[in-house]
Amino acid sequence: MNSNDGTVTRSLRNQLTTGVVNYKTKLKSFSPNARLYLLFVFLTTLNAGIYGVLFNLYILRLGFGEDFLGLILALTSVTVGLFAIPSALICDRLGRRNTLLLSSAVLLCSLAFLYTTTSESMLVLFSILYGVSSSLYMVVGATFMVENSSPYERMHLFAVYSVIYTVAVLCGNMIGGFLPDALGHVLPGSAETMTFRLTLYASLAAVAFAFVPLLFIRERRARPDGFAGQLKVFGSVFRSRAIRNMLLVYCVYGAGWGMALPYFNVYFSEVLGAGTGQIGTIFTLSQVVMMLGYFAVPIVTERLGKVRTASLVQAFSIPFLLLFVATSSVIVATVGFVMRYLLMNMANPILNSFKLEIATKEQHAVVNSLTWMACYTFVGLGTYAGGLLMAGGYNTMPFLLTCALYGVSAVLYYVLFNDIERRQTIRTAAQA
């Protein structure tokens, strides 16, 4: 090896060491409130991981069709969107911690009934209530993290949040994939529906324990604005061209998300013939790979910028989604699913932080609520449309439409926000 090769090796080693030290320093700078919130996220998301593997299949095992499944999933998503503005008002009135407590209580109640009832009308009612709890959680989540972090470590906090979310989903996927089979051996003669239900019941323990870290959060609440003040904030948000453009991107992104994402487990089961154990393993593998992606997000964004990174990973996910629907092999479909999941979800920490960085502190809750309202309203519409298509035998069409919508979303995000980020970077450098 010549001297130039040795110099390059030492340079790379020094850069890696510096990067690791910098990463650790930023992780250690997280506030106590941020650390408690991350524990809360892990516990609530553990339930979500079990729900994600089993709930759709549980509804089908009860004898309902994909059209009814699409309806209740769509109602949940639309409720998240329509309740987003009331959630923002509640968030500002009650404070961030109390809103999280309220969200957790509603979540526990709604899921307990969803996992118990077999009545169509009750499933519809508690799907809506589940949407209310999700709306409260989503509106306060990013707002809480932004307000309990500084620009120095914020991107790392959002990335670690995504890693913890992924670990929790991974654990939930494993439990959801294998616990029903284990219960079937322990309780011989039990119907598959019963083993699914018992597993879903077990997931509620995580939601109950999630109340504990919230009780230790200390929040210095500002005096809430009156109704006139809140209207003034809403007016300032809608006058912002950048925020209006962000809402457009979230609408397109949400439609693509809703069209296919709720039906991956159904496609694996009904089209490719995978069992629940296989589906749990596939979903677990996707979470493991996703963790690596989330750790890489802060490093990649420091080099490419947030907007360019988010746009590129969305665009690169499309060929893998096409691979997923182009094969009849579970193994090949798994490759497409995992890579699509990795790339598409790498954009999430960036989207969730950048949308609030283009807003003032007073606008945070409102902007967060409006973007989730736009996203989840179209998630609901896409979910219902995807359910109808699959019920009609058009199993690949929802995924193909998602490809088109993700492509449009990636292009719009780059065109509308790359210059805004560049100007922000120039201003920050000038102030330093």
LUMGU-868460 format. One record per residue (C-alpha): residue in one letter; x, y, z. Coordinates in steps of 0.5 Angstrom, whole numbers. Layout:
<recs>
<residuo = A&x = X&y = Y&z = Z>;
...
</recs>
This chain:
<recs>
<residuo = M&x = 0&y = 0&z = 0>;
<residuo = N&x = 3&y = 7&z = -2>;
<residuo = S&x = 3&y = 13&z = 2>;
<residuo = N&x = -3&y = 16&z = -1>;
<residuo = D&x = -7&y = 10&z = 0>;
<residuo = G&x = -5&y = 11&z = 8>;
<residuo = T&x = -7&y = 18&z = 8>;
<residuo = V&x = -14&y = 17&z = 5>;
<residuo = T&x = -15&y = 11&z = 10>;
<residuo = R&x = -13&y = 15&z = 16>;
<residuo = S&x = -17&y = 21&z = 13>;
<residuo = L&x = -23&y = 16&z = 13>;
<residuo = R&x = -22&y = 14&z = 20>;
<residuo = N&x = -21&y = 21&z = 23>;
<residuo = Q&x = -28&y = 23&z = 19>;
<residuo = L&x = -31&y = 17&z = 22>;
<residuo = T&x = -29&y = 18&z = 29>;
<residuo = T&x = -31&y = 25&z = 29>;
<residuo = G&x = -38&y = 23&z = 26>;
<residuo = V&x = -39&y = 18&z = 32>;
<residuo = V&x = -36&y = 23&z = 37>;
<residuo = N&x = -41&y = 28&z = 34>;
<residuo = Y&x = -47&y = 23&z = 34>;
<residuo = K&x = -46&y = 21&z = 41>;
<residuo = T&x = -45&y = 29&z = 44>;
<residuo = K&x = -52&y = 30&z = 41>;
<residuo = L&x = -55&y = 24&z = 43>;
<residuo = K&x = -53&y = 26&z = 51>;
<residuo = S&x = -56&y = 33&z = 50>;
<residuo = F&x = -63&y = 31&z = 49>;
<residuo = S&x = -67&y = 34&z = 55>;
<residuo = P&x = -70&y = 30&z = 60>;
<residuo = N&x = -77&y = 31&z = 57>;
<residuo = A&x = -75&y = 29&z = 51>;
<residuo = R&x = -72&y = 22&z = 54>;
<residuo = L&x = -79&y = 21&z = 57>;
<residuo = Y&x = -83&y = 22&z = 51>;
<residuo = L&x = -78&y = 17&z = 47>;
<residuo = L&x = -80&y = 12&z = 53>;
<residuo = F&x = -87&y = 14&z = 52>;
<residuo = V&x = -87&y = 13&z = 44>;
<residuo = F&x = -84&y = 6&z = 45>;
<residuo = L&x = -89&y = 3&z = 49>;
<residuo = T&x = -95&y = 6&z = 45>;
<residuo = T&x = -92&y = 4&z = 39>;
<residuo = L&x = -91&y = -3&z = 41>;
<residuo = N&x = -98&y = -4&z = 41>;
<residuo = A&x = -98&y = -1&z = 34>;
<residuo = G&x = -93&y = -6&z = 32>;
<residuo = I&x = -98&y = -12&z = 34>;
<residuo = Y&x = -104&y = -8&z = 31>;
<residuo = G&x = -101&y = -7&z = 24>;
<residuo = V&x = -99&y = -15&z = 24>;
<residuo = L&x = -106&y = -18&z = 26>;
<residuo = F&x = -112&y = -13&z = 26>;
<residuo = N&x = -113&y = -13&z = 19>;
<residuo = L&x = -113&y = -21&z = 19>;
<residuo = Y&x = -117&y = -21&z = 25>;
<residuo = I&x = -123&y = -17&z = 22>;
<residuo = L&x = -122&y = -22&z = 16>;
<residuo = R&x = -123&y = -28&z = 20>;
<residuo = L&x = -129&y = -25&z = 23>;
<residuo = G&x = -132&y = -26&z = 16>;
<residuo = F&x = -132&y = -19&z = 14>;
<residuo = G&x = -130&y = -17&z = 7>;
<residuo = E&x = -124&y = -13&z = 4>;
<residuo = D&x = -129&y = -7&z = 3>;
<residuo = F&x = -131&y = -7&z = 10>;
<residuo = L&x = -124&y = -7&z = 12>;
<residuo = G&x = -123&y = -1&z = 8>;
<residuo = L&x = -129&y = 3&z = 10>;
<residuo = I&x = -126&y = 2&z = 18>;
<residuo = L&x = -119&y = 4&z = 16>;
<residuo = A&x = -121&y = 10&z = 12>;
<residuo = L&x = -126&y = 12&z = 17>;
<residuo = T&x = -120&y = 12&z = 22>;
<residuo = S&x = -115&y = 16&z = 18>;
<residuo = V&x = -121&y = 21&z = 16>;
<residuo = T&x = -122&y = 22&z = 23>;
<residuo = V&x = -115&y = 23&z = 24>;
<residuo = G&x = -115&y = 29&z = 19>;
<residuo = L&x = -122&y = 32&z = 21>;
<residuo = F&x = -120&y = 32&z = 28>;
<residuo = A&x = -113&y = 35&z = 27>;
<residuo = I&x = -115&y = 42&z = 28>;
<residuo = P&x = -120&y = 41&z = 34>;
<residuo = S&x = -113&y = 37&z = 37>;
<residuo = A&x = -109&y = 43&z = 36>;
<residuo = L&x = -114&y = 47&z = 40>;
<residuo = I&x = -114&y = 42&z = 45>;
<residuo = C&x = -106&y = 42&z = 45>;
<residuo = D&x = -106&y = 49&z = 46>;
<residuo = R&x = -111&y = 49&z = 52>;
<residuo = L&x = -109&y = 43&z = 56>;
<residuo = G&x = -102&y = 43&z = 54>;
<residuo = R&x = -97&y = 38&z = 51>;
<residuo = R&x = -97&y = 33&z = 57>;
<residuo = N&x = -104&y = 33&z = 58>;
<residuo = T&x = -106&y = 32&z = 51>;
<residuo = L&x = -102&y = 26&z = 51>;
<residuo = L&x = -105&y = 23&z = 57>;
<residuo = L&x = -112&y = 25&z = 54>;
<residuo = S&x = -110&y = 21&z = 47>;
<residuo = S&x = -107&y = 15&z = 51>;
<residuo = A&x = -114&y = 14&z = 55>;
<residuo = V&x = -118&y = 15&z = 49>;
<residuo = L&x = -113&y = 10&z = 45>;
<residuo = L&x = -114&y = 5&z = 51>;
<residuo = C&x = -121&y = 5&z = 51>;
<residuo = S&x = -122&y = 5&z = 43>;
<residuo = L&x = -118&y = -1&z = 42>;
<residuo = A&x = -121&y = -5&z = 48>;
<residuo = F&x = -127&y = -5&z = 44>;
<residuo = L&x = -125&y = -6&z = 37>;
<residuo = Y&x = -121&y = -12&z = 40>;
<residuo = T&x = -128&y = -15&z = 43>;
<residuo = T&x = -134&y = -13&z = 39>;
<residuo = T&x = -136&y = -16&z = 33>;
<residuo = S&x = -142&y = -11&z = 31>;
<residuo = E&x = -141&y = -7&z = 25>;
<residuo = S&x = -144&y = -1&z = 28>;
<residuo = M&x = -139&y = -2&z = 34>;
<residuo = L&x = -133&y = -3&z = 30>;
<residuo = V&x = -135&y = 3&z = 26>;
<residuo = L&x = -136&y = 8&z = 32>;
<residuo = F&x = -129&y = 5&z = 36>;
<residuo = S&x = -125&y = 6&z = 29>;
<residuo = I&x = -127&y = 13&z = 29>;
<residuo = L&x = -125&y = 14&z = 37>;
<residuo = Y&x = -119&y = 11&z = 35>;
<residuo = G&x = -118&y = 16&z = 30>;
<residuo = V&x = -119&y = 22&z = 35>;
<residuo = S&x = -114&y = 19&z = 39>;
<residuo = S&x = -109&y = 18&z = 34>;
<residuo = S&x = -110&y = 25&z = 32>;
<residuo = L&x = -109&y = 28&z = 39>;
<residuo = Y&x = -102&y = 24&z = 39>;
<residuo = M&x = -100&y = 26&z = 32>;
<residuo = V&x = -101&y = 34&z = 33>;
<residuo = V&x = -98&y = 34&z = 39>;
<residuo = G&x = -92&y = 29&z = 38>;
<residuo = A&x = -87&y = 33&z = 33>;
<residuo = T&x = -89&y = 40&z = 37>;
<residuo = F&x = -87&y = 37&z = 43>;
<residuo = M&x = -80&y = 35&z = 40>;
<residuo = V&x = -79&y = 41&z = 37>;
<residuo = E&x = -81&y = 45&z = 43>;
<residuo = N&x = -76&y = 41&z = 48>;
<residuo = S&x = -70&y = 41&z = 43>;
<residuo = S&x = -65&y = 46&z = 40>;
<residuo = P&x = -63&y = 46&z = 33>;
<residuo = Y&x = -56&y = 43&z = 35>;
<residuo = E&x = -59&y = 36&z = 36>;
<residuo = R&x = -66&y = 37&z = 33>;
<residuo = M&x = -65&y = 32&z = 27>;
<residuo = H&x = -62&y = 27&z = 31>;
<residuo = L&x = -68&y = 27&z = 36>;
<residuo = F&x = -73&y = 26&z = 31>;
<residuo = A&x = -68&y = 21&z = 28>;
<residuo = V&x = -68&y = 17&z = 35>;
<residuo = Y&x = -75&y = 18&z = 35>;
<residuo = S&x = -76&y = 14&z = 29>;
<residuo = V&x = -71&y = 9&z = 31>;
<residuo = I&x = -75&y = 8&z = 37>;
<residuo = Y&x = -81&y = 8&z = 34>;
<residuo = T&x = -78&y = 2&z = 29>;
<residuo = V&x = -75&y = -2&z = 35>;
<residuo = A&x = -82&y = -2&z = 38>;
<residuo = V&x = -86&y = -4&z = 31>;
<residuo = L&x = -81&y = -9&z = 30>;
<residuo = C&x = -82&y = -12&z = 37>;
<residuo = G&x = -90&y = -12&z = 36>;
<residuo = N&x = -89&y = -15&z = 29>;
<residuo = M&x = -85&y = -21&z = 32>;
<residuo = I&x = -91&y = -21&z = 38>;
<residuo = G&x = -96&y = -21&z = 33>;
<residuo = G&x = -93&y = -26&z = 28>;
<residuo = F&x = -92&y = -31&z = 33>;
<residuo = L&x = -96&y = -31&z = 39>;
<residuo = P&x = -102&y = -33&z = 36>;
<residuo = D&x = -99&y = -40&z = 34>;
<residuo = A&x = -96&y = -40&z = 41>;
<residuo = L&x = -103&y = -39&z = 44>;
<residuo = G&x = -106&y = -44&z = 39>;
<residuo = H&x = -101&y = -50&z = 42>;
<residuo = V&x = -102&y = -47&z = 49>;
<residuo = L&x = -110&y = -47&z = 48>;
<residuo = P&x = -111&y = -53&z = 43>;
<residuo = G&x = -118&y = -53&z = 40>;
<residuo = S&x = -118&y = -45&z = 40>;
<residuo = A&x = -120&y = -42&z = 34>;
<residuo = E&x = -115&y = -37&z = 30>;
<residuo = T&x = -120&y = -31&z = 31>;
<residuo = M&x = -119&y = -33&z = 39>;
<residuo = T&x = -112&y = -33&z = 39>;
<residuo = F&x = -111&y = -26&z = 35>;
<residuo = R&x = -116&y = -23&z = 40>;
<residuo = L&x = -112&y = -25&z = 46>;
<residuo = T&x = -106&y = -23&z = 43>;
<residuo = L&x = -109&y = -16&z = 41>;
<residuo = Y&x = -111&y = -16&z = 48>;
<residuo = A&x = -104&y = -17&z = 51>;
<residuo = S&x = -102&y = -11&z = 47>;
<residuo = L&x = -106&y = -6&z = 51>;
<residuo = A&x = -101&y = -7&z = 57>;
<residuo = A&x = -96&y = -3&z = 53>;
<residuo = V&x = -101&y = 3&z = 52>;
<residuo = A&x = -103&y = 2&z = 60>;
<residuo = F&x = -96&y = 3&z = 62>;
<residuo = A&x = -95&y = 9&z = 57>;
<residuo = F&x = -98&y = 13&z = 62>;
<residuo = V&x = -92&y = 12&z = 67>;
<residuo = P&x = -87&y = 17&z = 63>;
<residuo = L&x = -92&y = 22&z = 62>;
<residuo = L&x = -93&y = 23&z = 69>;
<residuo = F&x = -86&y = 25&z = 70>;
<residuo = I&x = -86&y = 30&z = 64>;
<residuo = R&x = -85&y = 37&z = 67>;
<residuo = E&x = -88&y = 43&z = 62>;
<residuo = R&x = -88&y = 50&z = 63>;
<residuo = R&x = -94&y = 52&z = 60>;
<residuo = A&x = -95&y = 59&z = 57>;
<residuo = R&x = -102&y = 62&z = 58>;
<residuo = P&x = -106&y = 60&z = 52>;
<residuo = D&x = -109&y = 65&z = 47>;
<residuo = G&x = -116&y = 67&z = 47>;
<residuo = F&x = -120&y = 65&z = 41>;
<residuo = A&x = -119&y = 71&z = 37>;
<residuo = G&x = -111&y = 70&z = 38>;
<residuo = Q&x = -112&y = 63&z = 36>;
<residuo = L&x = -116&y = 66&z = 30>;
<residuo = K&x = -110&y = 70&z = 28>;
<residuo = V&x = -105&y = 65&z = 28>;
<residuo = F&x = -109&y = 61&z = 23>;
<residuo = G&x = -110&y = 67&z = 19>;
<residuo = S&x = -102&y = 68&z = 19>;
<residuo = V&x = -101&y = 60&z = 17>;
<residuo = F&x = -106&y = 61&z = 11>;
<residuo = R&x = -103&y = 67&z = 9>;
<residuo = S&x = -96&y = 63&z = 8>;
<residuo = R&x = -95&y = 61&z = 1>;
<residuo = A&x = -89&y = 56&z = 4>;
<residuo = I&x = -94&y = 52&z = 9>;
<residuo = R&x = -100&y = 52&z = 3>;
<residuo = N&x = -95&y = 48&z = -1>;
<residuo = M&x = -93&y = 44&z = 4>;
<residuo = L&x = -101&y = 42&z = 5>;
<residuo = L&x = -101&y = 40&z = -2>;
<residuo = V&x = -95&y = 36&z = -2>;
<residuo = Y&x = -98&y = 32&z = 4>;
<residuo = C&x = -105&y = 31&z = 1>;
<residuo = V&x = -101&y = 28&z = -5>;
<residuo = Y&x = -97&y = 24&z = 0>;
<residuo = G&x = -103&y = 22&z = 4>;
<residuo = A&x = -107&y = 19&z = -2>;
<residuo = G&x = -101&y = 15&z = -4>;
<residuo = W&x = -100&y = 12&z = 3>;
<residuo = G&x = -107&y = 10&z = 4>;
<residuo = M&x = -108&y = 7&z = -3>;
<residuo = A&x = -103&y = 1&z = -1>;
<residuo = L&x = -100&y = 1&z = 6>;
<residuo = P&x = -106&y = -2&z = 10>;
<residuo = Y&x = -106&y = -7&z = 5>;
<residuo = F&x = -99&y = -10&z = 5>;
<residuo = N&x = -101&y = -16&z = 10>;
<residuo = V&x = -107&y = -17&z = 6>;
<residuo = Y&x = -103&y = -18&z = 0>;
<residuo = F&x = -98&y = -22&z = 3>;
<residuo = S&x = -103&y = -27&z = 6>;
<residuo = E&x = -109&y = -27&z = 1>;
<residuo = V&x = -105&y = -26&z = -6>;
<residuo = L&x = -98&y = -29&z = -4>;
<residuo = G&x = -100&y = -34&z = 1>;
<residuo = A&x = -96&y = -32&z = 7>;
<residuo = G&x = -98&y = -35&z = 14>;
<residuo = T&x = -98&y = -30&z = 20>;
<residuo = G&x = -91&y = -33&z = 22>;
<residuo = Q&x = -88&y = -31&z = 15>;
<residuo = I&x = -92&y = -24&z = 15>;
<residuo = G&x = -89&y = -23&z = 22>;
<residuo = T&x = -82&y = -25&z = 20>;
<residuo = I&x = -82&y = -20&z = 14>;
<residuo = F&x = -85&y = -14&z = 18>;
<residuo = T&x = -80&y = -15&z = 23>;
<residuo = L&x = -74&y = -16&z = 18>;
<residuo = S&x = -77&y = -9&z = 15>;
<residuo = Q&x = -76&y = -6&z = 22>;
<residuo = V&x = -69&y = -8&z = 23>;
<residuo = V&x = -67&y = -5&z = 16>;
<residuo = M&x = -71&y = 1&z = 17>;
<residuo = M&x = -67&y = 2&z = 24>;
<residuo = L&x = -60&y = 3&z = 20>;
<residuo = G&x = -64&y = 8&z = 15>;
<residuo = Y&x = -66&y = 12&z = 21>;
<residuo = F&x = -59&y = 12&z = 24>;
<residuo = A&x = -56&y = 15&z = 17>;
<residuo = V&x = -61&y = 20&z = 16>;
<residuo = P&x = -58&y = 26&z = 20>;
<residuo = I&x = -51&y = 24&z = 17>;
<residuo = V&x = -54&y = 24&z = 10>;
<residuo = T&x = -58&y = 30&z = 11>;
<residuo = E&x = -52&y = 34&z = 13>;
<residuo = R&x = -49&y = 32&z = 6>;
<residuo = L&x = -55&y = 33&z = 2>;
<residuo = G&x = -59&y = 37&z = 5>;
<residuo = K&x = -66&y = 35&z = 8>;
<residuo = V&x = -70&y = 37&z = 2>;
<residuo = R&x = -66&y = 33&z = -3>;
<residuo = T&x = -65&y = 27&z = 1>;
<residuo = A&x = -73&y = 27&z = 3>;
<residuo = S&x = -74&y = 27&z = -5>;
<residuo = L&x = -69&y = 22&z = -7>;
<residuo = V&x = -71&y = 17&z = -2>;
<residuo = Q&x = -78&y = 17&z = -4>;
<residuo = A&x = -77&y = 17&z = -11>;
<residuo = F&x = -72&y = 11&z = -10>;
<residuo = S&x = -77&y = 7&z = -7>;
<residuo = I&x = -82&y = 7&z = -13>;
<residuo = P&x = -78&y = 1&z = -17>;
<residuo = F&x = -78&y = -3&z = -11>;
<residuo = L&x = -86&y = -2&z = -10>;
<residuo = L&x = -86&y = -4&z = -17>;
<residuo = L&x = -82&y = -10&z = -16>;
<residuo = F&x = -87&y = -12&z = -10>;
<residuo = V&x = -93&y = -13&z = -15>;
<residuo = A&x = -89&y = -16&z = -21>;
<residuo = T&x = -87&y = -22&z = -17>;
<residuo = S&x = -91&y = -28&z = -15>;
<residuo = S&x = -85&y = -30&z = -10>;
<residuo = V&x = -86&y = -29&z = -3>;
<residuo = I&x = -78&y = -28&z = -3>;
<residuo = V&x = -78&y = -23&z = -8>;
<residuo = A&x = -84&y = -19&z = -6>;
<residuo = T&x = -80&y = -19&z = 1>;
<residuo = V&x = -74&y = -16&z = -2>;
<residuo = G&x = -79&y = -10&z = -6>;
<residuo = F&x = -83&y = -9&z = 1>;
<residuo = V&x = -77&y = -8&z = 5>;
<residuo = M&x = -73&y = -4&z = 1>;
<residuo = R&x = -79&y = 0&z = -1>;
<residuo = Y&x = -80&y = 1&z = 7>;
<residuo = L&x = -73&y = 3&z = 8>;
<residuo = L&x = -73&y = 8&z = 3>;
<residuo = M&x = -80&y = 11&z = 4>;
<residuo = N&x = -79&y = 12&z = 11>;
<residuo = M&x = -73&y = 15&z = 11>;
<residuo = A&x = -76&y = 21&z = 9>;
<residuo = N&x = -81&y = 21&z = 15>;
<residuo = P&x = -76&y = 25&z = 20>;
<residuo = I&x = -74&y = 30&z = 15>;
<residuo = L&x = -82&y = 31&z = 13>;
<residuo = N&x = -84&y = 32&z = 21>;
<residuo = S&x = -78&y = 37&z = 23>;
<residuo = F&x = -78&y = 41&z = 17>;
<residuo = K&x = -85&y = 43&z = 16>;
<residuo = L&x = -84&y = 46&z = 23>;
<residuo = E&x = -78&y = 50&z = 21>;
<residuo = I&x = -81&y = 54&z = 16>;
<residuo = A&x = -86&y = 56&z = 21>;
<residuo = T&x = -86&y = 60&z = 28>;
<residuo = K&x = -87&y = 58&z = 35>;
<residuo = E&x = -94&y = 60&z = 35>;
<residuo = Q&x = -96&y = 57&z = 29>;
<residuo = H&x = -93&y = 50&z = 31>;
<residuo = A&x = -99&y = 46&z = 33>;
<residuo = V&x = -103&y = 49&z = 28>;
<residuo = V&x = -98&y = 47&z = 22>;
<residuo = N&x = -98&y = 40&z = 25>;
<residuo = S&x = -105&y = 40&z = 25>;
<residuo = L&x = -106&y = 42&z = 18>;
<residuo = T&x = -101&y = 38&z = 15>;
<residuo = W&x = -104&y = 32&z = 19>;
<residuo = M&x = -111&y = 34&z = 17>;
<residuo = A&x = -109&y = 34&z = 10>;
<residuo = C&x = -105&y = 28&z = 10>;
<residuo = Y&x = -110&y = 23&z = 14>;
<residuo = T&x = -116&y = 26&z = 10>;
<residuo = F&x = -113&y = 23&z = 3>;
<residuo = V&x = -110&y = 17&z = 7>;
<residuo = G&x = -117&y = 16&z = 9>;
<residuo = L&x = -120&y = 17&z = 1>;
<residuo = G&x = -114&y = 13&z = -1>;
<residuo = T&x = -115&y = 7&z = 4>;
<residuo = Y&x = -122&y = 6&z = 2>;
<residuo = A&x = -121&y = 7&z = -6>;
<residuo = G&x = -115&y = 1&z = -5>;
<residuo = G&x = -120&y = -3&z = -1>;
<residuo = L&x = -125&y = -3&z = -6>;
<residuo = L&x = -120&y = -4&z = -11>;
<residuo = M&x = -118&y = -10&z = -8>;
<residuo = A&x = -125&y = -13&z = -6>;
<residuo = G&x = -126&y = -12&z = -14>;
<residuo = G&x = -120&y = -17&z = -15>;
<residuo = Y&x = -115&y = -11&z = -18>;
<residuo = N&x = -110&y = -13&z = -13>;
<residuo = T&x = -104&y = -10&z = -16>;
<residuo = M&x = -108&y = -3&z = -18>;
<residuo = P&x = -107&y = 0&z = -11>;
<residuo = F&x = -100&y = -1&z = -11>;
<residuo = L&x = -99&y = 2&z = -18>;
<residuo = L&x = -103&y = 8&z = -16>;
<residuo = T&x = -98&y = 9&z = -10>;
<residuo = C&x = -92&y = 9&z = -15>;
<residuo = A&x = -95&y = 15&z = -19>;
<residuo = L&x = -97&y = 19&z = -13>;
<residuo = Y&x = -90&y = 18&z = -9>;
<residuo = G&x = -87&y = 20&z = -16>;
<residuo = V&x = -91&y = 26&z = -16>;
<residuo = S&x = -90&y = 28&z = -8>;
<residuo = A&x = -82&y = 27&z = -9>;
<residuo = V&x = -82&y = 32&z = -15>;
<residuo = L&x = -87&y = 37&z = -12>;
<residuo = Y&x = -83&y = 37&z = -5>;
<residuo = Y&x = -76&y = 38&z = -9>;
<residuo = V&x = -79&y = 44&z = -13>;
<residuo = L&x = -83&y = 47&z = -8>;
<residuo = F&x = -78&y = 47&z = -2>;
<residuo = N&x = -71&y = 46&z = -4>;
<residuo = D&x = -70&y = 54&z = -5>;
<residuo = I&x = -73&y = 55&z = 2>;
<residuo = E&x = -68&y = 51&z = 5>;
<residuo = R&x = -62&y = 54&z = 1>;
<residuo = R&x = -64&y = 61&z = 4>;
<residuo = Q&x = -65&y = 58&z = 11>;
<residuo = T&x = -58&y = 55&z = 11>;
<residuo = I&x = -55&y = 62&z = 8>;
<residuo = R&x = -58&y = 66&z = 14>;
<residuo = T&x = -56&y = 61&z = 19>;
<residuo = A&x = -49&y = 61&z = 16>;
<residuo = A&x = -49&y = 69&z = 16>;
<residuo = Q&x = -52&y = 69&z = 24>;
<residuo = A&x = -46&y = 64&z = 26>;
</recs>
